[in-house]
Amino acid sequence: MDKRKWRSFALILIFVFAWAVCFGCAVYRLLGVPCPGCGMTRAWLQALRLDFAGAFRWHPLFWTLPLLVLLFLFCNRLPKKAVVAAAAILAVLFAGTYIVRMVWLFPRTPPMTVNENAPLNRLLRLFRWLT
């Protein structure tokens, strides 16, 4: 992998991590509902403390992040079918986990809670008030 791709990847990773730590999930902040990755930052903070049970509670797929990073970094060296298959498997895992978490945990169990102050929720309340 060339240096430009490494630098770009590192910059994106640093930006995403800093945003998540400082501001939280952008989807949750704007739309008021959790995204499929909500809880991932807190899960990794728990994992770094070697509390893997706590990490699993925050996001059961926290362990896939290194796989995603490796897949991105070495996608040019792997067969295209393998990359597509791995990406499809991870997408299905995240979609399935999101559906299960929304059914069982939403809207009362963190991180699967509603943000009542999100702009979309405020707009919906305004429309309800107007009608």
N, C-alpha and C positions, 0 to 999 in steps of 0.2 A: 504494500500500500504506500502511495506516495505521501510526502510530508504535508502537502496541502490538505489531503483528506484527513490525516491524523489531527492536524491543527483545527480544522473545521469541526471534526467530531469532538475534540476536547473542549472547544469553545461552546458548542451546543450543549454538551453534557454539563459544563460548569454553569451555563446560563439557566438551564432547566432546574438543576439542583438548587441554585441560589433562589430562583423564583419560588420553587416549592417550599423551601425552608422559610423564606421571608414573607411570602404572600399567600401561600397555600394553592390549592387547585384552582386554575383559572375557570374551568367549567363550573365548578361549585360556586365560585364567587359571582359569576355572571348569570348563570342559569338557575342556580339554587338547588340543583340535584347533583349527586355524586357521579363522577365519571368512572369508567372501568378501572382506572389506575388509582382512584382515591384510596388513601391509606398507605400507599407504597413508600412514601418518604418516612412516615412514622414506623412502618414495618422495618425498614432498613436501619433506622436509628435504634430500634429494639434489637435487631440482629447484631449490630455493632457492639451492643452491651452483652452479647451472647444470650439474650433472652429470646430463643427461637419460638417458644410457645406464644409469647407476646407478639412477635413479628408475624406469626401465622394468623393471630387474631386480627391484626390490623389489615393484612392483605395476604391471603393464602398463596398467591403466586409471586411473592417477593423473590423467591429463589430463581425465577426466570429472567430477572434483569441481567445477570452475567451472561446468560445464553443469548439474549438479545444483543448485548454489546459485542460478543464474539461473532455472532451472525453478521452484524453490520461491518465489523472490522475485516472479516475474512470472506465476505461474500464473493469477492472476485476470484478467490482461490478454490472455492467449492463448486461442485457441479450445480448448474442452474436449477435442475430439478430438486436437488437436496435443499437448496435455499428456499425455493418456493414451498416445498413440503414442510420445512421447519417453520416458515412464516405462517403457513396455513394452520398448522397444529397449534402454534402459539395464539393465533387469532381466535380459533375455536375455544381454546382453554380460557382466554380472557372473556370472550362473549358468554360462555357457559357460567363461569364464575360470577360475572356481573349479574346475570339473570338470577342465579341462586341467591346472591347477596341481596339483590333488590326485593326478592320475594320474602326472604326470611328476616332480613335485618332492617330494611327500609320501613319507616322513616325514623325509627327511634334509637337505633344502635350505631354509635360512631364507628367508622366514618360515614356510614350510610344514612345521613340525616338530611333534613331540608334546611336550606338557608333562607329564612323568611325575608332577609334584608337584601337579597339578590335583586338586581334591576328587573329581571324578568318577573319575579314574584311581585314586586312592587307594581309593575305595569299591569299584571293580571288582577291585582286587588283594585287598582284604579278602574279597570274596565268593569269589574263586578260592581263597584260602587256607582258607576255611571249608568248601569242598566237596571 
